[in-house]
Amino acid sequence: RRSFSQRRRARERESGGGREREFVIDCVARTSETVSALRRVIMASGGRFFGTWGEPTEADNNVTREAESPTCGGTAHILPAERARSGFETLRLTHLLDGGPKWTAKRRWVWGVGDEYDNSGNIFISREQQVAQHVERFVGVHQKFADRGYIPSDKELLWMTSGGKNQGAFGLHYGAFVPTIMSQCTDEQKAVWLLPAVTMKIVGCLAQTELGHGSNVRGLQTTAVYDRDTQEFVLNTPNLRSIKWWPGGLGKTSTHAALYAQLIVDGVEYGFSTFIVQLRDENHRPLPGVEVGEVGPKMGDNGTETGFLRLTDVRIPRDWMMMKHQQVTPEGKYVRNPKSNSKIAYATMLSIRSGMVASAGYRLAQAVTIAVRYACVRHQGFADPVNTPQGRLSAENPILDYQTHQYRIFKQLATAYAYVFTGKFVSSEFSKVKAAFQADPETADLSSLPVMHATSAGLKALCTVFAAAGMEECRKCCGGHGALLASGVSQLYMDYNLYGTAEGDQIILELQCARFLVKMFREARAGKPVASIASYLTACRDPVFSPWNPTHLRPSTLASVADFKNPENVRGILEVAALRAVFNAASRFVALSAQGKSFPEAWNACSVDLVNAARTHCHFAICSFFADELKNISDPTLVAPLGRLCALFGTIFVKENFGNVAGYLSPSQAGYCDEAIRELLAEIRPDAVALTDAFEFTDNILNSAIGKFDGRVYEALYAAAKASPLNNKDPFEGYKYLEPVLDKDFIREQKKHMRHVPRGKL
């Protein structure tokens, strides 16, 4: 029997070609026309504080210097001049990031559709308005495609996530609920549930985490007890800690949930299974036995109404259990599908995590784009402090010319590119495995899934947390203006910071990665082959080997500053750092186990070392993926600027974590590393604006007064300030509390000494 996806592809072939191919052709043809039309309409309306984006024209690149005035900041010429300094063609790098010109056209179209909605007023709306706006805009943009049965690819979902503002329930509907149906339901169940989900006729969420349980899935307390007489499952959250807590979209939007619950048949527990449960009726009110609501405001991402769910004796049909991998027969017999591979259960989680790695890069790139543009426009400190012929009007330096500023921002720029290329690699590897499984589930080679699971766990933990920290650093680099929501970067940080715990806490995931690394260490010690991502551990086959013994390592031959600017050389240094960190943690764990400590005792006793091992390994992996990407670039004009970023990513890690390589690198080599960083900063500086422009984030996506493409920062800041609702009324609402304590007679008397005389009227 053909699978659901095979039948769908057959129907598409019979109808003269798949919707995917038609959509690509359609969007490529319409891209230029759509963007140009949107640009004309929006610019003519003049209704946005921060403007919008269109493919740069000759006029954009040739802006004459404007004199400062009461309505002009005199900065419009700065970014065009910066772009002219670049040593490469920005569009070529854009094509590389997107995967080619065809994909650039499609990505522009995807972002262009959303650009019809103005985001510049979002900073002034309430939570209730944010939630309503998300639904309105998501449905407005996507419904016409959903009605066609169009399912976006992983790459398109990444673009939508990276380019969307006020993200909410539907991102999780398509990112978690729909993939769960596709991976855990039988073909018969998909025929019932998948089409309504894809076409937004129902809206779903993933209800796993509980008030008292998160990462320990086996400890979930929600129960699904089978009733043989009625052929139903009875669902309960039996105690306070078992209430489902944190599912995005559960609070107000979702009509259904994919519910994780402990399966119980005749008093025997079979572990957790996944069930479809309806939450609300046709009028969107909770069903009997269902208590559902929203947990309250968060520090960010408040367009997503995060919810709670309490179930009391709720009954669902037997076939609402997702039965692709296991099922309960009408007679009450638990049956596991013999053809089911338990490893494929990683699929949804791997898909989400690999997407989160690349998304971390794109989100950080938005913050860096804002910070770089503002640092070019913002001038501070006289260019010649001694000779200031014009006094306070003498020329000042762009703050991006200061080395400390370059270090802080270019570190994040290099990190953003490293995460994007790493995300591409991980997603590509996962797509290969998924394609093989879909082609033939019985013969597909899934041996790489455990490696991918461990790697994606460590990368998700590192990339989301470090990207959030990088966004905050970019915000601080924007000074006081960065604290304004109108800056775009502060809201970006607050919305994204939650992702460090979403889909797995940082430390828990790093320890999962560490467990894999300890296993690889033990296999290397036993003379067995190890996974390629940890091939550096093959040195541990020698029982007396120690990476801390200089005679056991190949001596470092790096003898100049230029050697530390070579990405391959830098990769080699990080490999030694990873080897030492993993060796230190794994050998300590093995020794504690040999002393008779139980696994939990030994693991806990060296968990700090294990986290450091996972983190260092992931930094090495990211640098390695970046260096590998450089080898695949055919355009020589792009190799040099990206090579500098790769080298900077690695050398800064070496500088800030020198203890991992001390002894392997000599003091003089440490000096070469520091000088290489200084030279790389100076070499990246002329390309900084072009390197951020290559992502083509529209002004509407950045939603930033200080990160505008045209550099008119001060005009946008003033316009955003004037639009604040607090300015709509004088006196303000709180004046009624202030008025009784003011000395009105004094104020009235003093105002007589102050005058306003228009110029020329004195």
C-alpha positions in Angstrom: 0.0 0.0 0.0 1.3 3.4 -0.9 1.8 5.9 2.0 -0.3 9.1 2.2 2.6 11.2 0.9 3.2 8.8 -2.0 -0.5 9.0 -3.0 -0.3 12.8 -2.7 2.7 13.0 -5.0 1.1 10.6 -7.5 -2.0 12.8 -7.6 0.2 15.8 -8.2 2.0 14.0 -11.1 -1.3 13.0 -12.6 -2.5 16.6 -12.5 0.4 17.8 -14.6 3.0 18.8 -12.0 3.2 19.4 -8.3 2.0 22.5 -6.6 5.6 23.1 -5.3 7.0 23.5 -8.8 4.0 25.7 -9.9 4.5 27.8 -6.8 8.2 28.3 -7.4 7.7 29.4 -11.0 4.8 31.7 -10.0 6.8 33.4 -7.2 9.9 33.8 -9.3 7.9 35.5 -12.0 6.0 37.8 -9.6 8.9 38.7 -7.2 10.2 41.7 -9.0 6.8 43.1 -9.8 5.5 42.5 -6.3 8.4 44.1 -4.5 8.4 47.1 -6.8 4.6 47.6 -6.4 4.8 47.3 -2.7 7.6 49.8 -2.6 5.7 52.3 -4.7 2.5 52.0 -2.6 4.3 52.1 0.7 6.6 55.0 -0.1 3.7 56.9 -1.6 1.6 56.4 1.6 4.4 57.7 3.9 2.6 55.9 6.7 5.5 54.0 8.2 8.2 55.2 10.6 10.9 52.9 9.4 10.2 52.6 5.7 10.5 49.3 3.8 12.9 47.4 1.6 13.2 47.2 -2.1 16.1 45.8 -4.2 18.7 48.7 -4.1 18.5 51.0 -7.1 21.2 53.4 -8.5 19.4 56.2 -6.7 19.8 54.3 -3.4 23.5 54.1 -3.9 24.1 57.7 -4.9 22.7 59.9 -2.1 24.2 63.4 -1.8 25.0 64.7 1.6 22.2 66.6 3.2 22.6 69.6 5.5 21.3 69.1 9.0 18.1 70.9 9.7 15.1 70.8 12.1 13.7 68.0 10.0 16.8 66.3 8.7 19.6 64.4 10.6 22.0 64.7 7.7 22.9 61.0 7.7 21.3 59.6 4.5 24.6 59.6 2.6 26.5 57.5 5.2 25.3 53.9 4.5 25.5 54.3 0.7 29.1 55.3 1.2 29.7 52.3 3.4 28.2 50.0 0.8 30.6 51.4 -1.8 33.6 50.3 0.3 32.7 46.6 0.1 35.1 44.3 -1.8 32.4 42.0 -3.1 29.0 42.1 -4.8 26.3 41.8 -2.1 23.8 40.0 -4.2 26.3 37.1 -4.8 26.4 36.5 -1.1 22.7 36.8 -0.8 22.4 34.0 -3.4 24.9 31.9 -1.4 22.9 32.3 1.8 19.6 31.5 0.1 20.9 28.6 -2.0 20.9 30.2 -5.4 19.0 32.9 -7.4 15.8 30.9 -7.6 15.7 30.6 -3.9 16.5 34.3 -3.4 13.5 35.1 -5.6 11.3 32.8 -3.6 12.5 34.1 -0.2 11.9 37.7 -1.4 8.4 36.8 -2.4 7.8 35.1 1.0 9.0 38.1 2.9 7.3 40.5 0.4 3.8 39.0 1.1 4.2 39.8 4.8 5.5 43.3 4.1 2.0 44.5 3.2 1.4 44.6 7.0 3.0 47.6 8.8 4.9 46.5 11.9 6.0 49.9 13.0 3.1 50.4 15.4 3.5 47.1 17.1 5.5 48.6 20.0 2.4 50.5 21.1 -0.2 47.7 21.1 -1.5 45.7 24.1 -1.1 41.9 24.6 -4.7 41.3 23.6 -4.0 43.2 20.4 -0.8 41.3 19.8 -2.6 38.0 19.9 -5.4 39.2 17.7 -3.0 40.8 15.3 -1.0 37.6 14.9 -4.1 35.6 14.0 -5.4 38.3 11.6 -2.2 38.6 9.8 -1.2 34.9 9.7 -4.6 34.0 8.3 -4.5 37.0 5.9 -1.1 35.9 4.5 -1.4 32.1 4.5 -5.1 31.2 4.0 -5.0 31.4 0.3 -2.1 29.0 0.2 -3.5 26.7 2.8 -6.7 26.4 0.8 -4.6 25.1 -2.1 -3.2 22.4 0.2 0.3 23.9 0.0 2.7 22.6 2.6 5.8 24.8 3.0 9.2 23.2 2.9 11.6 23.4 5.9 13.5 26.1 4.2 10.4 28.2 3.7 9.4 27.7 7.3 12.8 29.0 8.3 12.3 32.1 6.2 8.8 32.6 7.6 10.1 32.3 11.1 13.1 34.5 10.5 11.2 37.1 8.7 8.0 37.2 10.8 7.0 39.7 13.4 4.6 39.0 16.3 4.9 35.3 15.9 2.3 33.3 17.7 0.3 30.1 17.7 0.3 29.3 14.0 4.1 29.0 14.0 3.8 26.1 16.5 0.7 24.7 14.7 2.8 24.2 11.5 6.1 23.7 13.3 5.0 21.1 15.9 1.4 20.0 15.6 1.3 19.2 11.9 4.7 17.4 11.9 3.5 15.3 14.8 0.5 14.1 12.8 2.7 13.4 9.9 5.3 11.4 11.9 3.1 9.6 14.4 -0.3 8.9 12.7 -1.2 6.0 10.4 -2.3 6.8 6.9 -5.9 6.3 7.9 -5.5 8.8 10.7 -3.7 11.3 8.4 -6.7 11.1 6.0 -8.8 12.3 8.9 -6.6 14.9 10.6 -3.9 16.1 8.2 -5.9 18.0 5.6 -7.9 20.0 8.2 -4.7 20.8 10.0 -2.8 21.9 6.9 -5.7 24.0 5.7 -6.2 25.7 9.1 -9.7 24.2 9.5 -8.4 23.1 12.9 -5.5 24.7 14.9 -3.3 22.5 17.1 -0.6 22.7 19.7 1.8 20.2 21.3 0.9 19.5 24.9 3.8 17.8 26.5 5.4 19.9 29.3 3.6 20.0 32.7 3.5 22.4 35.6 5.9 20.1 37.5 7.6 18.2 34.7 9.6 19.3 31.7 12.7 17.6 30.3 12.0 14.3 32.2 9.4 13.0 29.7 9.2 9.6 31.4 8.0 11.5 34.6 4.9 13.0 33.0 1.9 12.5 35.1 -1.0 13.0 32.7 -2.8 9.6 32.2 -4.7 7.9 29.4 -6.5 4.9 30.8 -8.1 2.5 28.3 -11.8 1.6 28.9 -12.4 -1.7 27.1 -16.1 -1.5 27.5 -16.5 1.7 25.6 -13.3 1.5 23.5 -12.3 4.9 24.8 -9.3 6.5 26.6 -10.0 8.4 29.8 -7.7 11.4 30.1 -6.9 13.0 33.4 -4.4 15.4 34.8 -4.7 13.9 38.3 -2.8 16.4 40.4 -1.7 20.0 40.4 1.8 19.3 39.0 0.3 17.3 36.1 -1.5 20.3 34.5 -0.1 20.9 31.0 1.8 24.1 31.1 3.7 26.2 28.5 2.3 24.9 25.2 2.3 27.8 22.7 -1.1 28.5 21.2 -2.9 26.4 23.8 -4.1 29.5 25.8 -6.6 30.9 23.3 -6.0 29.8 19.7 -5.9 26.0 19.5 -8.9 23.9 18.9 -7.0 20.6 19.3 -3.8 19.3 21.0 -1.4 16.5 20.4 -1.3 15.3 24.1 1.5 13.4 25.7 0.1 11.1 28.4 1.1 7.9 30.2 -0.7 4.9 28.5 -2.4 2.6 31.0 -4.2 -0.6 30.1 -5.6 -2.9 32.8 -3.4 -1.2 35.4 -0.2 -1.7 33.4 1.7 1.3 32.3 3.3 1.3 28.9 5.1 4.7 28.9 4.0 7.9 27.3 2.0 7.9 24.0 0.5 10.8 22.0 -3.2 11.4 21.6 -5.3 13.9 19.7 -7.7 15.7 22.0 -10.2 18.4 21.1 -10.1 21.4 23.4 -12.9 23.7 22.2 -16.3 23.5 20.5 -17.5 25.1 17.3 -17.9 28.4 19.1 -14.4 28.2 20.5 -15.5 27.6 24.1 -13.8 24.8 26.3 -15.5 21.4 26.1 -16.8 19.8 29.3 -14.0 18.4 31.5 -11.5 20.7 29.8 -10.1 23.6 31.8 -7.9 25.7 29.5 -6.4 29.1 29.7 -3.4 31.4 29.3 -0.5 31.5 31.8 0.0 35.2 31.7 2.5 37.8 30.3 6.1 36.7 29.6 9.2 38.8 29.3 8.8 38.6 25.5 7.1 36.7 22.6 3.7 37.8 23.9 2.0 37.4 20.6 2.1 33.7 21.5 -0.5 32.9 24.1 1.2 30.2 26.2 -1.4 28.0 27.9 -2.3 25.6 30.6 -4.7 22.6 30.3 -6.4 20.5 33.0 -8.4 17.4 32.0 -10.9 15.7 34.2 -12.4 12.4 33.0 -12.3 13.4 29.4 -13.0 10.5 27.0 -11.7 10.2 23.5 -12.2 7.4 20.9 -9.6 4.7 20.8 -8.5 5.7 17.3 -7.5 9.2 18.6 -4.4 7.6 19.9 -1.6 8.2 17.3 -1.1 4.6 16.2 1.8 4.6 13.6 4.3 3.1 16.1 2.1 1.5 18.7 -1.6 1.0 19.4 -4.2 -0.6 21.7 -6.6 -3.0 20.0 -10.3 -2.9 20.7 -9.9 -5.8 23.0 -7.3 -3.9 25.1 -4.1 -5.5 23.8 -1.0 -3.3 23.6 0.7 -3.8 20.2 3.9 -2.2 19.0 4.3 -1.9 15.2 7.1 -4.4 14.4 8.1 -2.4 11.3 8.3 0.8 13.3 11.8 2.1 14.0 11.9 3.8 17.4 14.7 6.0 16.2 12.4 7.9 13.8 10.6 9.2 16.9 13.5 11.7 16.9 12.2 13.1 13.6 9.9 15.9 14.8 12.4 16.9 17.5 15.3 16.9 15.1 13.4 18.9 12.6 12.5 21.6 15.2 16.0 21.7 16.7 17.9 21.9 13.3 15.6 24.7 12.3 16.3 26.5 15.7 20.0 26.5 15.0 19.7 28.3 11.7 17.0 30.5 13.1 19.4 31.5 15.9 21.8 32.7 13.2 19.1 34.7 11.3 17.7 36.3 14.4 21.2 37.3 15.6 21.9 38.6 12.1 18.9 40.9 12.5 20.4 42.4 15.7 23.8 42.7 14.1 22.3 44.5 11.1 20.7 47.1 13.3 23.9 47.5 15.4 26.2 47.8 12.4 24.1 50.3 10.6 23.6 52.4 13.7 27.3 52.2 14.5 28.1 53.7 11.1 25.5 56.5 11.4 26.3 57.3 15.0 29.3 59.6 15.3 31.0 60.3 18.6 34.4 61.6 19.6 36.3 64.1 17.5 38.3 62.7 14.7 41.1 65.0 15.7 40.7 65.9 19.4 43.5 68.4 19.3 42.7 70.3 16.1 38.9 71.2 16.1 38.7 74.3 13.9 34.9 74.1 13.9 34.6 73.6 17.6 31.6 71.5 18.6 30.8 71.1 14.9 34.1 69.5 14.0 34.1 66.0 12.4 33.5 63.0 14.7 34.3 59.3 14.3 31.7 56.7 13.4 31.6 54.5 16.5 32.2 51.4 14.4 35.7 52.7 13.8 36.6 52.1 17.4 38.3 48.7 17.9 36.3 47.8 21.0 33.1 48.4 19.2 34.3 46.3 16.2 35.3 43.4 18.6 31.9 43.4 20.2 29.8 43.6 17.0 32.0 41.7 14.6 32.1 38.8 17.1 28.3 38.6 16.8 28.5 39.0 13.0 30.9 36.1 12.7 28.7 34.0 15.1 25.5 34.7 13.0 27.1 33.5 9.8 28.6 30.4 11.6 25.1 29.5 13.0 23.4 30.0 9.6 25.9 27.7 7.8 25.7 25.2 10.7 21.9 25.1 10.5 22.1 24.5 6.8 24.4 21.6 7.3 22.3 20.0 10.1 19.1 20.5 8.1 20.6 19.0 5.0 21.8 15.9 6.8 18.4 15.4 8.5 16.6 15.9 5.1 18.7 13.1 3.6 17.8 10.7 6.4 14.1 11.7 6.2 14.0 11.3 2.4 15.5 7.8 2.7 13.0 6.8 5.4 10.1 8.1 3.4 11.3 6.3 0.3 11.6 2.9 2.0 11.0 2.8 5.8 12.1 -0.9 6.1 15.6 -0.5 4.5 16.5 3.1 5.3 19.8 3.5 7.1 18.9 5.4 10.3 22.2 4.7 12.0 23.1 8.4 12.0 20.0 9.5 13.9 21.5 9.0 17.4 24.5 11.1 16.4 22.3 13.7 14.8 20.1 13.7 18.0 23.1 14.3 20.2 24.6 16.9 17.9 21.4 18.8 17.4 20.8 18.8 21.2 24.1 20.4 21.9 23.9 22.9 19.0 20.3 23.9 19.9 21.4 24.6 23.5 24.5 26.6 22.5 23.1 28.5 19.6 19.9 29.7 21.2 21.6 30.9 24.4 24.6 32.5 22.8 22.4 34.1 20.1 20.3 35.7 22.8 23.4 36.9 24.6 24.7 38.3 21.3 21.5 40.2 20.7 21.8 41.8 24.1 25.4 42.7 23.3 24.2 44.4 20.1 21.5 46.2 22.1 24.2 47.6 24.5 26.3 48.6 21.5 23.5 50.9 20.5 23.7 52.9 23.7 20.6 54.5 25.2 18.7 54.3 21.9 19.1 50.5 22.1 16.8 50.4 25.1 13.9 51.9 23.1 11.5 49.4 21.7 11.6 51.5 18.6 15.3 50.4 18.2 14.0 47.0 17.2 16.9 45.2 18.9 15.6 45.4 22.4 12.3 43.7 21.4 14.1 41.2 19.3 16.2 40.2 22.3 13.2 40.0 24.7 11.2 37.9 22.2 14.0 35.5 21.4 15.5 35.1 24.9 12.9 32.5 25.8 14.2 30.1 23.2 17.1 29.1 25.5 14.5 26.9 27.4 12.0 26.2 24.6 12.2 22.6 23.3 14.7 21.7 26.0 16.7 23.5 28.7 20.3 24.4 27.8 22.0 22.3 30.5 19.8 19.3 30.0 20.5 19.3 26.3 24.2 19.9 26.8 24.3 16.9 29.1 22.5 14.8 26.4 25.3 15.8 24.0 27.9 15.0 26.7 26.5 11.5 27.1 27.1 10.8 23.4 30.7 12.2 23.7 31.4 9.9 26.7 30.1 7.0 24.7 32.4 7.9 21.8 35.3 8.2 24.3 34.7 4.7 25.6 34.4 3.3 22.1 37.7 4.9 21.2 39.3 3.5 24.3 38.0 0.1 23.2 39.4 0.5 19.7 36.0 0.8 18.0 35.3 3.4 15.3 33.8 6.7 16.4 31.4 9.1 14.7 33.1 11.5 12.3 31.9 14.5 14.2 34.0 13.3 17.2 36.8 11.7 15.1 39.4 13.6 17.2 38.8 11.1 20.0 40.5 8.3 18.0 43.7 9.5 19.7 42.3 8.1 22.9 42.8 4.5 21.7 46.2 4.6 23.3 45.5 3.8 27.0 48.3 6.1 28.1 47.3 9.0 25.9 46.7 12.4 27.5 46.0 15.6 25.5 47.6 17.6 28.4 50.9 15.9 27.7 52.6 18.1 25.0 54.6 15.0 23.8 51.3 13.2 23.0 50.0 15.9 20.7 51.4 16.9 17.3 53.2 20.1 17.9 51.6 23.3 16.7 53.5 24.7 13.7 51.6 28.0 13.6 54.4 30.6 13.4 52.9 33.8 12.2 49.9 36.1 12.5 48.8 34.9 9.0 48.6 31.3 10.3 46.0 32.3 12.8 43.9 34.0 10.0 43.6 30.6 8.2 40.3 29.0 9.0 41.7 25.4 8.7 44.4 26.2 11.2 41.9 27.7 13.6 39.7 24.6 13.2 42.7 22.5 14.3 43.1 24.6 17.5 39.5 24.2 18.4 39.8 20.5 17.7 42.5 20.3 20.4 40.3 22.3 22.8 37.4 19.9 22.2 39.7 16.8 22.6 41.0 18.2 26.0 37.6 19.1 27.3 36.0 15.8 26.4 39.0 13.8 27.6 38.9 15.6 30.9 35.2 15.0 31.5 34.9 11.5 30.2 38.0 10.1 31.9 36.9 11.6 35.2 33.4 10.0 34.7 35.0 6.6 33.8 37.3 6.8 36.9 34.4 7.6 39.3 32.4 4.7 37.8 35.4 2.4 38.3 35.5 3.5 42.0 32.0 2.0 42.4 29.9 5.1 42.1 26.5 4.6 40.5 25.8 6.2 37.1 23.8 9.1 38.6 26.4 9.7 41.3 29.3 9.7 38.9 27.5 11.8 36.3 26.4 14.4 38.8 29.9 14.6 40.3 31.5 15.7 37.0 28.5 17.4 35.3 30.2 20.8 35.2 33.0 19.2 33.2 30.5 17.4 31.0 28.7 20.7 30.2 32.0 22.3 29.3 32.9 19.3 27.1 29.6 19.6 25.2 30.0 23.3 24.8 33.6 23.2 23.6 32.7 20.3 21.2 29.9 22.3 19.7 32.1 25.3 19.2 34.5 23.1 17.3 31.7 21.6 15.3 30.3 25.0 14.3 33.8 26.2 13.3 34.3 23.0 11.4 30.9 23.3 9.5 31.8 26.9 8.7 35.2 25.9 7.3 33.7 23.1 5.3 31.2 25.6 3.8 34.1 27.8 2.6 35.5 24.8 0.6 32.2 24.6 -1.3 32.1 28.2 -2.4 33.0 28.6 -6.0 32.9 32.4 -6.1 36.4 33.6 -5.1 35.2 37.1 -4.2 33.2 35.6 -1.3 35.8 33.2 0.1 38.0 36.0 1.6 35.3 37.9 3.5 33.6 34.8 4.8 37.0 33.3 5.6 37.8 36.3 7.8 34.5 35.7 9.7 35.3 32.0 10.2 38.8 32.8 11.4 37.4 35.5 13.7 34.8 33.2 15.2 37.5 30.6 16.0 40.3 33.0 17.2 37.9 34.9 19.6 36.9 31.5 21.1 40.6 30.7 21.6 41.3 34.1 23.2 38.3 33.9 25.5 38.9 30.3 26.5 42.7 30.1 26.4 42.8 27.6 29.3 41.6 24.9 26.9 44.7 25.2 24.7 47.3 26.6 27.1 50.5 24.6 26.7 49.5 23.5 23.2 49.9 27.1 22.1 52.9 28.9 23.4 52.9 32.5 24.8 54.2 33.8 21.5 51.5 32.0 19.6 48.9 33.5 21.9 50.3 36.8 20.9 50.0 35.9 17.2 46.3 35.0 17.9 45.6 38.4 19.5 47.3 40.2 16.6 45.3 38.1 14.1 42.1 39.2 15.8 43.1 42.9 15.5 43.9 42.5 11.8 40.7 40.6 11.1 38.6 43.4 12.7 40.3 46.0 10.5 39.8 43.9 7.4 36.2 43.1 8.1 35.3 46.8 8.7 35.0 47.9 5.1 32.6 44.9 4.4 30.5 45.2 7.5 27.5 46.9 6.0 27.5 44.6 2.9 27.8 41.5 5.1 24.6 42.4 6.9 22.9 43.7 3.8 23.3 40.3 2.2 20.6 38.9 4.5 18.2 41.4 2.9 16.1 42.0 6.0 13.4 44.5 5.1 12.9 47.5 7.3 9.5 46.1 8.2 11.2 42.9 9.4 13.8 44.8 11.5 11.2 47.2 12.7 14.0 49.5 13.8 14.3 53.2 13.9 18.1 53.0 14.2 18.6 50.2 11.7 16.9 51.6 8.6 18.3 50.7 5.3 18.5 54.4 4.2 20.3 55.4 7.4 17.8 58.2 8.3 18.0 57.2 12.0 17.2 60.5 13.7 14.2 61.2 11.6 12.8 57.8 12.4 13.5 58.1 16.2 11.7 61.4 16.3 8.7 60.1 14.3 8.4 57.0 16.6 8.6 59.2 19.7 5.8 61.5 18.4 3.6 58.5 17.8 3.7 57.3 21.4 0.1 57.1 22.7 1.3 59.0 25.9 1.7 62.1 23.6 -2.0 62.0 22.6 -3.3 63.8 25.7 -2.2 66.6 28.0 -2.3 66.6 30.9 -1.6 62.9 31.1 -3.8 60.3 32.9 -1.8 60.3 36.1 -2.0 64.1 36.5 -5.0 63.7 38.8 -2.7 62.2 41.4 0.1 64.8 40.8 -2.2 67.9 40.7 -2.9 68.0 44.5 0.8 68.2 45.5 1.9 70.8 42.9 2.3 74.5 43.9 0.2 76.0 41.1 0.7 79.5 42.3 4.5 79.2 42.1 4.3 77.6 38.7 1.9 80.3 37.5 4.2 83.1 38.7 7.4 81.5 37.2 5.9 81.0 33.7 5.7 84.9 33.4 9.5 84.9 33.0 9.6 82.6 30.0 8.6 83.7 26.5 8.3 82.2 23.0 9.2 84.6 20.3 9.3 83.2 16.7 12.4 84.1 14.7 12.3 87.6 13.2 9.4 88.7 15.4 11.4 90.1 18.3 
